[in-house]
Amino acid sequence: MLRDFVYAARTLRSSPAFAVAAVLTLALGIGASTAIFSVADAVLLRPLPYKDPGRLVYACNDLKTRNVSDHLWSGPNYIDLRNQARESLEEVAAVNTGRSTFNRDDGTPEEEVWAQVSANFFRTLGARVILGRDFLDSDAQTAVGDGAAPPVQLPIYAIASQEFFQRRFGGNPAALGKPVAKNGPILVGVLERDVELLFRPDNNVERKPDLWMAMRLQYSESVRTGLFLRVIARLRPGVTLQRAQSQADAVAEQIRNIDVTYRGANLQFRLEPMQPYLVSSERPAILALMGAVIFLLLIACSNVANLFLVRASLRERDLAVRTAMGASWWRVARQMLAEALLVSAIGSVLGFALAWIGIRQLVAIAPANLPRLDATHVDPAVLIFSMGAGLLAAVLFGLAPALRAARPDVAQVLRASGRTAGLSGGAILRNAVVVSEVALCFVLLVGSGLMFRSFLALQRINPGFDPHGVLTFRTMGGKPARTVDERAAAVRQMQAALAAIPGVVSVTAANVLPLSGLFFPNRWGKEDALNDFGKFQSADMQLVLPGYFETMRTPLLAGRVFDESDNNPQVRRMIIDEALAAKAFPNGGAVGQRILSRIDTPTNVWYQIVGVVAHQRLSSLAEPGREQMYITDGDWNHQAVQGWAVRTRGEPAKYAAVVRSEMAKLDRSMLLIDVETMDSIVERAQTSTRFSLLLIAAFAAIAALLAGVGLYGVLSTVVRQRTAEIGVRMALGAAPAGIFGLMIGYGLRLSAVGVAAGLAAALLLTQAMTTMLIGIKPTDPVTFAAMAALFLLIAGVAAWIPARRAAALDPSSALRQE
């Protein structure tokens, strides 16, 4: 075998074009497939980093009548599920996360990511506390007392992440039992490293809290409509999801029976296996990319197969001579096997390098909210699979000449007088391989065409505001303001300071700016909803300062925008968007009407509609989202606005430094985070579509190149095979143009058959891309026709060179050569 490998290396060195083509083709297929499969493995397939993750379920809170899915939980509803579903659920845990600030020793603020969790949260996940203790059930009690004296309020206990413990306390165990900060929670433990909260991106759950605090939650002290929790649970061993769902249904029914609000909303509890639900929104795109890269790997293997088939045909006479001289079938096969193994080994090494580079690039350009993307690495199992596919293609078709040489017609091969006798064999197989390549390539081209048209549609979508020339940021911390007047004065002071910056056109703020956070649905209704809670519906609610619509340049369609007279707790005025106006008042005339809503009060109150504005795409550019209603920050006692927008005359990013400076002058304890332009927020909202487009387009381009090379190889072989025939035709008067057309026609016929097969496959397979497409159907005829024309153009170019060579043959030379 060693001698065979040395001989194979010499043979490949003497055929550099074949060697380079085969190695690069395999490397591209192996590298791309390994990179994408590794991403899919990290995001979709790899078990969650929790104890026995197969028994973890995510508990969804659905309001069916209002078309609200996976809403937040209230404390009492969570407690009811925990206490009444014990037969099927071993643990039911709740979590709420957020961000705040604490002051360093020098007085400057530092951001802190926190989580409030039920006492059994770490037991539910199987996370370990490596220093100190875990939470106790008693840590969840709000107060203790015997009834004779006022209850004693208990302290809040906290467990730190290892990273925060090292950063804040230098890893000193003496910090246990002491407050984390002045008047802060008592530190009782340190968590093991790299514990993460893996939830869906739209759940708005912080992934890596610094500080975990025991949630003091009592049933009697909570209201069912106070929504702030996310809930996960662990099935008991041997309990099926269906049994647990039945018990959850019973709990939801009980709550509907005792609460008229949830009865009208048709409350349902839905248990979902945690891992599939975590990636449910990303799964279609990743599966589509996996399908694309499988096609690319198959095309690469087909191309290698074609290269080996052509090479086998050229060497058939040589192998027949070896067989006639007594070489055994295994001896011939071993030589060919060594050559195939050498090509595969070199291609696999190069493919591994490409995969390593590709994964780094994928992580850099992938959407930031893709779960567990940072855990992506070159997966050995995927690499072995890809290498095996390339090796199988090389070996199967590398052994083809040995199989042909061992047949009984060796004498016939030896009697053939021409150099190209061997080329006549395997033509059907070579053509079939090219047709398969073309079909697979056409499917990829159609997929990339659909994604390209979706991306263009995304660019043309009007978000309902003008993102150009706007700098945004969020505020955290700051001097405590205890009264409503103090909070209102602080907001006005910030607004005035920002407006005074030279070049600033206008300033506004909201609780959350468009495309930068999660919007929670809030109920609304008309007169009939007072007697029938089932008539309440949901819309996204936003709290804004007067001047919000002017600064965001959201068109006013009817009525007026907010002014300062609207910005106080006593005035109940509302602005709605055109979608809500059309739904609530289909006959028009929304301005001046009243609408019921419960925003900051225990009961529903009437809001007067003073204006109608254009619909904003608040959560996604790809989807219109829910209807919207707006109230002023003053209606929320001046305590809601944290997201600021500053419209400038020049490039907004240049104002970031001066904005930070002005805010520091006002309040050194205030922290500014997420300072970025609105353009960058809009661009980030397009990341998922752009990511899929770039990858599928890249795969399609590589596939088109490989398919074109495969077609060129087949036609070049045909020209050599039919050299004598072409010489005879030309000697009998055939014009070069006729020969050229003959070869071009042969290539286009092969391509047309492949395109037809690919068309049928694409009509079926592109249905899986439905959720990825924006403003276009997966069977879009324009895209299909354009991609068919594009590939036929590629096929024409691939066929042009061998056809031109055939047309330029000299008849006498061709006959003499044969």
Order of alpha helices (4+ residues) and beta strands (2+ residues): alpha-alpha-beta-beta-beta-alpha-beta-beta-alpha-beta-beta-beta-beta-alpha-beta-beta-beta-alpha-alpha-beta-alpha-alpha-alpha-alpha-alpha-alpha-alpha-alpha-beta-alpha-beta-beta-beta-alpha-beta-beta-alpha-beta-beta-beta-beta-alpha-beta-alpha-alpha-alpha-alpha-alpha-alpha
